[in-house]
């Protein structure tokens, strides 16, 4: 190694520990990007309301339409990513997100910012997010051996919840001092730093072998869904995560209306109700690996997946005052704790179950479906909230979430015939 590269390698080893310097840089890039995203949490709706005088319908469209169209745009990118080196794709998606986000402060400074531009940027960022996610899973599988995947996903999960705890309060302070556009700049810079971190991973990633003609066929667009739906273990998990994530996301706007409206909570109390319980995510991520070692991957997956569906129905009983605030915090803590255990185990199980030459397409199909279902259910529950009231709609979502464990894989899986990776189940 050249002398000029030694500080980089040393810093990567410091970050990665036993998982190696390349993972250390990837982890650092992930953490930087996650912090930037949470610093800018809520920035787009605030810009729409405060700068562009947007109404409720426009703000709802910004949240749902941007995600849904972005998911549709990302559909052809899954098979495109599959047969390309993943590291350049990751850096490109980071640069695309950075460039798209920087158009907002530029237009704001020129007095030319429009709602249409906000919507277009949200579409580009959503599509780049999905593409980045699909490529990152495939890259991680080539970067680490199978036995280290759970440890890596647990680190990612801990980092995500740390960013969730730290980012919104710092972002709120920055918005109060500098305005919402400032946090968009911070988010853009975080993606640029993420691209530099991924570049520092180095390595010699082999170019995937293309299958058939170089031109992408129409059937390739659906190959990720076809792969998931024909696998007896991935199929129930796919429907479980899409329904669970969609219903949880659909509840959040209604809970905001309930707490900030008729129940009279202040914005800082509302923020506190979700920031403090995020500590449960850190705890859950730390517990995931020891629990799998003791009880086995499948048992932890099913138990944590079942328990996480039991909490949200409690939000329908939220009342005013300190008691109501403590109820929300308790429910959210239990939910996030279970998710903190479930998410890294689920991500590892999915990677192990997926053949290496199908990872990008499978993860892309998974992310597209999750984004689209969240947008659809959020819109549907907005209508239900208007017809039935937010409390009743929250309760209905909670009841449906109680049924989501029925979609979890009911038995432990053997190795996938194409993956070449045995599935870990230490309890057997």
C-alpha positions as CSV (number, residue, x, y, z in Angstrom):
1,X,0.0,0.0,0.0
2,X,1.3,3.4,-0.9
3,X,2.2,5.7,2.0
4,X,-0.4,8.2,0.9
5,X,-3.1,5.5,1.4
6,X,-2.1,4.6,4.9
7,X,-4.2,7.2,6.8
8,X,-7.2,6.2,4.8
9,X,-6.8,2.5,5.5
10,X,-6.0,3.2,9.1
11,X,-9.2,5.3,9.5
12,X,-11.2,2.5,7.7
13,X,-9.9,-0.1,10.1
14,X,-10.8,2.1,13.1
15,X,-14.4,2.4,11.8
16,X,-14.8,-1.2,10.6
17,X,-13.1,-3.1,13.5
18,X,-13.2,-6.8,12.8
19,X,-15.4,-6.3,9.7
20,X,-12.5,-4.6,8.0
21,X,-11.6,-1.2,6.6
22,X,-13.8,-1.4,3.5
23,X,-16.9,-2.0,5.6
24,X,-15.7,0.8,7.9
25,X,-15.8,3.3,5.1
26,X,-19.2,2.0,3.9
27,X,-20.6,2.3,7.4
28,X,-19.2,5.8,7.8
29,X,-20.8,6.8,4.5
30,X,-24.1,5.3,5.6
31,X,-24.0,7.2,9.0
32,X,-23.2,10.5,7.3
33,X,-26.0,10.1,4.8
34,X,-28.5,9.0,7.5
35,X,-27.7,12.0,9.7
36,X,-28.1,14.4,6.8
37,X,-31.5,12.8,6.0
38,X,-32.8,13.2,9.5
39,X,-31.4,16.7,9.8
40,X,-33.7,17.6,6.9
41,X,-36.6,15.6,8.2
42,X,-39.8,17.6,7.5
43,X,-37.9,20.3,5.5
44,X,-39.9,19.8,2.3
45,X,-43.4,20.3,3.9
46,X,-42.1,23.3,5.8
47,X,-40.7,24.9,2.7
48,X,-44.0,24.2,0.9
49,X,-46.0,25.8,3.7
50,X,-43.7,28.6,4.8
51,X,-42.2,29.6,1.4
52,X,-44.8,28.6,-1.2
53,X,-48.0,29.0,0.9
54,X,-49.0,25.4,0.0
55,X,-52.2,24.0,1.4
56,X,-52.9,20.6,3.0
57,X,-53.7,18.9,-0.3
58,X,-50.4,20.1,-1.8
59,X,-48.4,19.0,1.2
60,X,-50.1,15.5,1.1
61,X,-49.3,15.3,-2.6
62,X,-45.7,16.1,-1.9
63,X,-45.5,13.2,0.6
64,X,-47.4,10.6,-1.4
65,X,-47.1,11.4,-5.1
66,X,-43.3,12.1,-4.9
67,X,-42.7,8.7,-3.2
68,X,-45.1,6.8,-5.6
69,X,-43.7,8.3,-8.8
70,X,-40.2,7.9,-7.6
71,X,-40.9,4.2,-7.0
72,X,-42.2,3.9,-10.5
73,X,-39.2,5.6,-12.0
74,X,-36.9,3.2,-10.0
75,X,-38.6,0.1,-11.5
76,X,-36.3,-0.2,-14.6
77,X,-33.2,0.7,-12.6
78,X,-33.3,-2.6,-10.6
79,X,-32.3,-4.9,-13.6
80,X,-30.0,-2.1,-14.9
81,X,-28.1,-2.1,-11.6
82,X,-27.8,-5.9,-11.4
83,X,-25.3,-6.2,-14.2
84,X,-23.1,-3.3,-13.2
85,X,-20.5,-2.8,-10.6
86,X,-22.3,-1.7,-7.5
87,X,-19.8,0.7,-6.0
88,X,-19.9,3.2,-8.9
89,X,-23.7,3.0,-8.8
90,X,-23.7,3.9,-5.1
91,X,-21.5,6.9,-5.7
92,X,-23.6,8.0,-8.7
93,X,-26.9,7.8,-6.7
94,X,-25.3,9.9,-3.9
95,X,-24.2,12.5,-6.4
96,X,-27.6,12.6,-8.1
97,X,-29.3,13.1,-4.7
98,X,-26.8,15.9,-3.8
99,X,-27.3,17.7,-7.1
100,X,-31.1,17.4,-7.0
101,X,-31.3,18.7,-3.5
102,X,-28.9,21.7,-4.2
103,X,-31.3,23.0,-6.9
104,X,-33.7,23.9,-4.0
105,X,-31.5,26.4,-2.2
106,X,-30.2,27.7,-5.6
107,X,-33.8,28.4,-6.8
108,X,-34.7,29.8,-3.4
109,X,-31.8,32.3,-3.5
110,X,-32.9,33.4,-7.0
111,X,-36.5,33.7,-6.0
112,X,-37.5,31.1,-8.5
113,X,-38.5,28.2,-6.3
114,X,-41.9,26.5,-7.2
115,X,-44.0,23.7,-5.8
116,X,-43.4,21.7,-9.1
117,X,-39.7,21.8,-8.5
118,X,-40.1,20.5,-4.9
119,X,-42.3,17.7,-6.3
120,X,-39.7,16.8,-9.1
121,X,-36.9,16.8,-6.6
122,X,-38.8,14.5,-4.3
123,X,-39.3,12.1,-7.2
124,X,-35.6,12.1,-8.1
125,X,-34.5,11.6,-4.5
126,X,-37.0,8.8,-4.0
127,X,-35.9,7.0,-7.2
128,X,-32.2,7.4,-6.2
129,X,-32.9,6.2,-2.7
130,X,-34.4,3.0,-4.0
131,X,-31.6,2.4,-6.5
132,X,-29.0,3.1,-3.8
133,X,-30.7,0.7,-1.4
134,X,-30.8,-2.1,-4.0
135,X,-27.1,-1.6,-5.0
136,X,-25.9,-1.3,-1.4
137,X,-27.4,-4.7,-0.4
138,X,-25.7,-6.4,-3.3
139,X,-22.4,-4.6,-2.6
140,X,-22.5,-5.6,1.1
141,X,-23.0,-9.2,0.1
142,X,-19.8,-9.1,-2.0
143,X,-17.9,-7.1,0.7
144,X,-18.4,-9.4,3.7
145,X,-18.7,-13.2,4.2
146,X,-22.2,-14.5,5.2
147,X,-21.4,-15.0,8.8
148,X,-20.7,-11.2,9.2
149,X,-23.9,-9.9,7.6
150,X,-25.9,-9.8,10.8
151,X,-23.2,-7.9,12.6
152,X,-23.1,-5.4,9.7
153,X,-26.9,-4.9,9.6
154,X,-26.9,-4.5,13.4
155,X,-24.4,-1.7,13.0
156,X,-26.5,0.0,10.3
157,X,-29.6,-0.3,12.4
158,X,-27.9,1.2,15.5
159,X,-26.6,4.1,13.3
160,X,-30.1,4.7,11.8
161,X,-31.7,5.0,15.2
162,X,-28.9,7.2,16.5
163,X,-29.4,9.5,13.5
164,X,-33.2,9.5,14.3
165,X,-32.5,10.6,17.9
166,X,-29.9,13.3,17.1
167,X,-31.0,14.5,13.7
168,X,-34.5,16.0,14.1
169,X,-33.7,18.1,17.2
170,X,-30.6,19.5,15.5
171,X,-32.5,20.0,12.3
172,X,-35.3,21.7,14.2
173,X,-32.8,24.1,15.8
174,X,-31.2,24.8,12.4
175,X,-34.6,25.5,10.9
176,X,-35.4,27.9,13.7
177,X,-32.2,29.8,13.2
178,X,-31.6,29.6,9.5
179,X,-34.8,28.4,7.9
180,X,-35.8,25.0,6.3
181,X,-33.6,25.5,3.2
182,X,-30.5,25.3,5.4
183,X,-31.2,21.7,6.3
184,X,-31.7,20.7,2.7
185,X,-28.1,22.0,2.1
186,X,-26.9,19.9,5.0
187,X,-28.7,16.8,3.5
188,X,-27.1,17.5,0.1
189,X,-23.6,17.8,1.6
190,X,-24.1,14.5,3.6
191,X,-24.7,12.6,0.3
192,X,-21.6,14.1,-1.2
193,X,-19.6,13.0,1.8
194,X,-21.2,9.6,1.6
195,X,-20.0,9.3,-2.1
196,X,-16.5,10.1,-1.0
197,X,-16.7,7.5,1.8
198,X,-17.8,4.8,-0.6
199,X,-15.0,5.8,-3.0
200,X,-12.6,5.2,-0.1
201,X,-13.7,1.6,0.2
202,X,-11.5,0.8,-2.8
203,X,-11.3,-2.9,-3.6
204,X,-11.6,-4.6,-6.9
205,X,-15.2,-5.4,-7.5
206,X,-15.6,-7.8,-10.4
207,X,-18.0,-6.8,-13.2
208,X,-21.1,-9.0,-13.1
209,X,-21.6,-11.3,-16.0
210,X,-24.5,-10.3,-18.2
211,X,-27.2,-12.8,-19.0
212,X,-28.3,-13.0,-22.6
213,X,-28.3,-9.9,-24.9
214,X,-27.0,-6.6,-23.5
215,X,-30.4,-4.9,-24.2
216,X,-32.7,-5.1,-21.3
217,X,-35.9,-7.1,-21.9
218,X,-39.4,-6.2,-20.7
219,X,-39.5,-9.3,-18.6
220,X,-36.4,-8.2,-16.7
221,X,-38.4,-5.4,-15.1
222,X,-40.5,-7.9,-13.3
223,X,-37.8,-10.4,-12.5
224,X,-37.3,-9.1,-8.9
225,X,-41.0,-9.6,-8.1
226,X,-41.0,-12.9,-9.8
227,X,-38.1,-14.1,-7.8
228,X,-39.6,-13.0,-4.5
229,X,-43.1,-14.4,-5.2
230,X,-41.9,-17.8,-6.2
231,X,-39.8,-18.3,-3.1
232,X,-41.8,-19.9,-0.2
233,X,-39.8,-18.1,2.5
234,X,-39.4,-14.6,0.9
235,X,-43.0,-14.3,-0.3
236,X,-44.7,-14.1,3.1
237,X,-41.9,-11.8,4.4
238,X,-42.4,-9.5,1.4
239,X,-46.1,-9.1,2.0
240,X,-45.5,-8.7,5.8
241,X,-43.0,-5.9,5.5
242,X,-45.0,-4.1,2.8
243,X,-48.2,-4.2,4.8
244,X,-46.6,-3.5,8.2
245,X,-44.5,-0.5,7.0
246,X,-47.4,0.9,5.0
247,X,-49.8,0.9,7.9
248,X,-47.3,2.3,10.4
249,X,-46.5,5.1,8.0
250,X,-50.2,5.7,7.4
251,X,-50.8,6.2,11.1
252,X,-48.2,9.0,11.6
253,X,-50.0,11.9,9.9
254,X,-53.3,11.0,11.7
255,X,-51.5,10.8,15.0
256,X,-49.9,14.3,14.4
257,X,-53.4,15.7,13.7
258,X,-54.8,14.1,16.8
259,X,-51.9,15.1,19.1
260,X,-51.3,18.6,17.8
261,X,-55.0,19.3,17.2
262,X,-57.8,18.2,19.6
263,X,-55.4,16.9,22.3
264,X,-53.5,20.2,22.4
265,X,-49.9,18.9,22.6
266,X,-47.2,21.4,21.6
267,X,-44.8,20.7,18.7
268,X,-41.9,20.1,21.2
269,X,-44.0,17.5,23.1
270,X,-44.8,15.8,19.8
271,X,-41.2,15.7,18.8
272,X,-40.2,14.3,22.3
273,X,-42.8,11.6,22.0
274,X,-40.9,10.1,19.0
275,X,-37.3,11.1,19.8
276,X,-37.0,9.5,23.2
277,X,-38.5,6.1,22.2
278,X,-35.9,5.8,19.4
279,X,-33.5,4.7,22.1
280,X,-35.4,1.4,21.9
281,X,-34.0,1.0,18.4
282,X,-30.5,1.3,19.6
283,X,-31.2,-1.3,22.3
284,X,-32.9,-3.7,19.9
285,X,-30.1,-3.5,17.4
286,X,-27.6,-4.4,20.1
287,X,-29.8,-7.3,21.2
288,X,-30.3,-8.8,17.7
289,X,-27.1,-10.7,17.3
290,X,-27.0,-12.2,20.8
291,X,-30.6,-13.3,20.5
292,X,-30.0,-15.0,17.1
293,X,-26.9,-16.7,18.6
294,X,-29.0,-18.1,21.5
295,X,-32.4,-18.8,19.9
296,X,-31.8,-19.0,16.2
297,X,-32.5,-16.7,13.3
298,X,-36.0,-17.9,12.4
299,X,-37.3,-17.9,16.0
300,X,-36.1,-14.3,16.6
301,X,-37.4,-13.2,13.2
302,X,-40.9,-14.5,13.9
303,X,-41.0,-13.5,17.6
304,X,-39.8,-9.9,17.0
305,X,-42.0,-9.6,13.9
306,X,-45.0,-10.7,15.9
307,X,-44.4,-8.5,18.9
308,X,-43.9,-5.4,16.7
309,X,-47.4,-5.7,15.4
310,X,-49.0,-5.7,18.8
311,X,-48.1,-2.1,19.9
312,X,-49.7,0.4,17.4
313,X,-53.3,-0.3,18.4
314,X,-52.5,1.3,21.8
315,X,-52.1,4.7,20.0
316,X,-55.9,4.8,19.5
317,X,-56.3,5.3,23.3
318,X,-54.0,8.4,23.4
319,X,-55.5,11.1,25.7
320,X,-54.5,14.6,26.7
321,X,-51.8,15.7,29.2
322,X,-48.9,13.9,30.7
323,X,-50.6,10.5,30.7
324,X,-51.3,10.7,27.0
325,X,-47.8,11.7,26.2
326,X,-46.4,8.8,28.3
327,X,-48.7,6.4,26.6
328,X,-47.5,7.4,23.1
329,X,-43.8,7.2,24.3
330,X,-44.4,3.8,25.8
331,X,-46.1,2.4,22.7
332,X,-43.5,3.9,20.4
333,X,-40.7,2.5,22.6
334,X,-42.1,-1.0,22.5
335,X,-42.7,-0.8,18.7
336,X,-39.2,0.6,18.0
337,X,-37.5,-1.9,20.3
338,X,-39.1,-4.8,18.4
339,X,-38.3,-3.2,15.1
340,X,-34.7,-2.7,16.2
341,X,-34.4,-6.4,16.7
342,X,-36.4,-7.4,13.7
343,X,-34.9,-5.2,11.0
344,X,-31.2,-6.4,11.0
345,X,-32.4,-10.0,11.3
346,X,-34.8,-9.5,8.4
347,X,-32.3,-7.8,6.2
348,X,-29.7,-10.6,6.8
349,X,-32.3,-13.3,6.2
350,X,-33.3,-11.7,2.9
351,X,-29.7,-11.3,1.7
352,X,-28.9,-14.9,2.6
353,X,-32.0,-16.2,0.9
354,X,-31.4,-14.3,-2.3
355,X,-29.0,-15.5,-5.0
356,X,-26.0,-13.2,-5.5
357,X,-26.9,-12.5,-9.1
358,X,-30.5,-11.5,-8.2
359,X,-29.8,-9.2,-5.1
360,X,-30.1,-5.8,-6.8
361,X,-33.4,-6.7,-8.7
362,X,-34.9,-8.3,-5.6
363,X,-34.0,-5.4,-3.3
364,X,-35.2,-2.9,-5.9
365,X,-38.6,-4.7,-6.2
366,X,-38.8,-4.9,-2.4
367,X,-38.1,-1.1,-2.0
368,X,-40.4,-0.1,-4.8
369,X,-43.3,-2.1,-3.3
370,X,-42.7,-0.7,0.2
371,X,-42.6,2.9,-1.0
372,X,-45.7,2.4,-3.2
373,X,-47.7,0.6,-0.5
374,X,-46.8,3.3,2.1
375,X,-47.9,6.1,-0.3
376,X,-51.2,4.2,-1.2
377,X,-52.0,3.4,2.5
378,X,-51.1,6.9,3.7
379,X,-53.5,8.4,1.1
380,X,-56.2,5.8,2.0
381,X,-55.9,6.4,5.7
382,X,-56.0,10.2,5.1
383,X,-59.5,9.7,3.6
384,X,-60.5,7.3,6.4
385,X,-59.4,9.9,8.9
386,X,-61.5,12.5,7.3
387,X,-64.6,10.2,7.3
388,X,-64.2,8.4,10.6
389,X,-62.0,10.7,12.6
390,X,-58.2,10.2,13.3
391,X,-58.7,8.2,16.4
392,X,-60.9,5.6,14.8
393,X,-58.7,5.4,11.7
394,X,-55.6,4.9,13.9
395,X,-57.5,2.1,15.8
396,X,-58.4,0.4,12.5
397,X,-54.8,0.4,11.4
398,X,-53.7,-1.0,14.7
399,X,-56.2,-3.9,14.4
400,X,-55.0,-4.7,10.9
401,X,-51.4,-4.7,12.2
402,X,-52.3,-7.3,14.7
403,X,-52.9,-9.7,11.8
404,X,-49.5,-9.0,10.1
405,X,-47.7,-11.8,12.0
406,X,-49.8,-14.3,10.0
407,X,-47.7,-13.3,7.0
408,X,-44.3,-14.2,8.6
409,X,-42.5,-17.4,7.5
410,X,-43.8,-20.2,9.8
411,X,-40.9,-22.6,9.4
412,X,-37.1,-22.3,9.3
413,X,-35.6,-22.4,5.8
414,X,-32.9,-24.6,4.4
415,X,-30.3,-23.1,2.1
416,X,-31.7,-21.6,-1.0
417,X,-30.8,-23.8,-4.0
418,X,-29.4,-20.8,-5.9
419,X,-27.9,-18.7,-3.2
420,X,-25.1,-21.0,-2.1
421,X,-25.3,-19.5,1.4
422,X,-26.6,-21.6,4.3
423,X,-29.2,-19.9,6.5
424,X,-28.1,-19.6,10.1
425,X,-30.3,-21.1,12.7
426,X,-28.2,-21.9,15.8
427,X,-31.2,-23.2,17.7
428,X,-31.4,-26.3,15.4
